[in-house]
Amino acid sequence: MVTGQVLESGHAVQLAERIEQDHPDWVVMYGSYSREFVAFPVYPDAPDNCYCSAKDPAALDGHIRETERRTGHVRLMAA
């Protein structure tokens, strides 16, 4: 876990890219000012105004999975 640590921006972007690869139905970004990871669902039946955010990439992964469970979304396999 990286909670409480300040990530180097380049490393954080790499983590965001990895999370996006693990969740192909989501667009994942890292905000260098907010120092948060933010994910937006891009699947057709995604709820309106839905997004997940977390300072810790592991927590974001959990938020994404919980959102998918709550909305009944069937995950695609990562490439």
C-alpha atoms as a printed R data frame, in Angstrom:
   type eleno elety resid chain resno       x       y       z
1  ATOM     1    CA   MET     A     1   0.000   0.000   0.000
2  ATOM     2    CA   VAL     A     2   1.168   3.507  -0.736
3  ATOM     3    CA   THR     A     3  -1.267   5.346   1.493
4  ATOM     4    CA   GLY     A     4   0.353   8.329   3.139
5  ATOM     5    CA   GLN     A     5   3.261   8.392   0.718
6  ATOM     6    CA   VAL     A     6   3.742  11.043  -1.919
7  ATOM     7    CA   LEU     A     7   4.115   9.270  -5.235
8  ATOM     8    CA   GLU     A     8   6.421  10.545  -7.906
9  ATOM     9    CA   SER     A     9   4.124  11.680 -10.711
10 ATOM    10    CA   GLY     A    10   5.702   9.416 -13.353
11 ATOM    11    CA   HIS     A    11   5.391   6.351 -11.135
12 ATOM    12    CA   ALA     A    12   1.785   7.205 -10.309
13 ATOM    13    CA   VAL     A    13   0.932   7.500 -14.003
14 ATOM    14    CA   GLN     A    14   2.443   4.053 -14.572
15 ATOM    15    CA   LEU     A    15   0.291   2.675 -11.756
16 ATOM    16    CA   ALA     A    16  -2.796   4.298 -13.307
17 ATOM    17    CA   GLU     A    17  -1.955   2.681 -16.654
18 ATOM    18    CA   ARG     A    18  -1.578  -0.714 -14.988
19 ATOM    19    CA   ILE     A    19  -4.928  -0.350 -13.206
20 ATOM    20    CA   GLU     A    20  -6.535   0.582 -16.524
21 ATOM    21    CA   GLN     A    21  -5.054  -2.548 -18.117
22 ATOM    22    CA   ASP     A    22  -6.521  -4.629 -15.287
23 ATOM    23    CA   HIS     A    23  -9.916  -2.931 -15.765
24 ATOM    24    CA   PRO     A    24 -10.431  -2.466 -19.526
25 ATOM    25    CA   ASP     A    25 -13.957  -1.112 -19.004
26 ATOM    26    CA   TRP     A    26 -12.586   1.896 -17.109
27 ATOM    27    CA   VAL     A    27 -10.483   4.958 -17.940
28 ATOM    28    CA   VAL     A    28  -8.011   5.572 -15.110
29 ATOM    29    CA   MET     A    29  -6.070   8.791 -14.500
30 ATOM    30    CA   TYR     A    30  -3.775  10.205 -11.857
31 ATOM    31    CA   GLY     A    31  -4.258  13.807 -10.759
32 ATOM    32    CA   SER     A    32  -0.865  15.321  -9.984
33 ATOM    33    CA   TYR     A    33  -2.476  18.200  -8.086
34 ATOM    34    CA   SER     A    34  -5.018  16.174  -6.111
35 ATOM    35    CA   ARG     A    35  -2.643  13.194  -5.873
36 ATOM    36    CA   GLU     A    36  -5.598  10.905  -6.408
37 ATOM    37    CA   PHE     A    37  -6.309   8.087  -8.803
38 ATOM    38    CA   VAL     A    38  -9.658   8.521 -10.555
39 ATOM    39    CA   ALA     A    39 -11.507   5.945 -12.670
40 ATOM    40    CA   PHE     A    40 -14.480   6.458 -14.980
41 ATOM    41    CA   PRO     A    41 -16.513   3.526 -16.330
42 ATOM    42    CA   VAL     A    42 -16.810   3.390 -20.112
43 ATOM    43    CA   TYR     A    43 -19.033   0.339 -20.490
44 ATOM    44    CA   PRO     A    44 -22.412   0.947 -22.162
45 ATOM    45    CA   ASP     A    45 -24.634   0.334 -19.116
46 ATOM    46    CA   ALA     A    46 -22.491   2.351 -16.676
47 ATOM    47    CA   PRO     A    47 -24.493   4.436 -14.209
48 ATOM    48    CA   ASP     A    48 -24.674   8.162 -14.933
49 ATOM    49    CA   ASN     A    49 -22.247  10.379 -13.019
50 ATOM    50    CA   CYS     A    50 -20.321   7.353 -11.776
51 ATOM    51    CA   TYR     A    51 -16.638   7.442 -10.919
52 ATOM    52    CA   CYS     A    52 -14.273   6.043  -8.316
53 ATOM    53    CA   SER     A    53 -11.347   7.808  -6.679
54 ATOM    54    CA   ALA     A    54  -8.704   6.995  -4.091
55 ATOM    55    CA   LYS     A    55  -5.266   8.139  -2.994
56 ATOM    56    CA   ASP     A    56  -4.145   4.516  -2.847
57 ATOM    57    CA   PRO     A    57  -4.154   2.459  -6.075
58 ATOM    58    CA   ALA     A    58  -5.107  -0.729  -4.203
59 ATOM    59    CA   ALA     A    59  -8.121   1.048  -2.732
60 ATOM    60    CA   LEU     A    60  -9.139   2.246  -6.207
61 ATOM    61    CA   ASP     A    61  -9.070  -1.346  -7.423
62 ATOM    62    CA   GLY     A    62 -11.441  -2.289  -4.607
63 ATOM    63    CA   HIS     A    63 -13.751   0.653  -5.354
64 ATOM    64    CA   ILE     A    64 -13.928  -0.344  -9.023
65 ATOM    65    CA   ARG     A    65 -14.778  -3.946  -8.173
66 ATOM    66    CA   GLU     A    66 -17.413  -2.879  -5.642
67 ATOM    67    CA   THR     A    67 -19.019  -0.522  -8.182
68 ATOM    68    CA   GLU     A    68 -19.132  -3.331 -10.727
69 ATOM    69    CA   ARG     A    69 -20.731  -5.673  -8.192
70 ATOM    70    CA   ARG     A    70 -23.303  -3.057  -7.175
71 ATOM    71    CA   THR     A    71 -24.301  -2.335 -10.777
72 ATOM    72    CA   GLY     A    72 -24.275  -5.982 -11.921
73 ATOM    73    CA   HIS     A    73 -21.539  -5.353 -14.488
74 ATOM    74    CA   VAL     A    74 -19.852  -8.460 -15.866
75 ATOM    75    CA   ARG     A    75 -16.116  -7.821 -16.124
76 ATOM    76    CA   LEU     A    76 -14.234  -8.397 -19.338
77 ATOM    77    CA   MET     A    77 -10.947 -10.241 -19.130
78 ATOM    78    CA   ALA     A    78  -7.894  -7.982 -19.291
79 ATOM    79    CA   ALA     A    79  -5.859  -8.346 -22.460
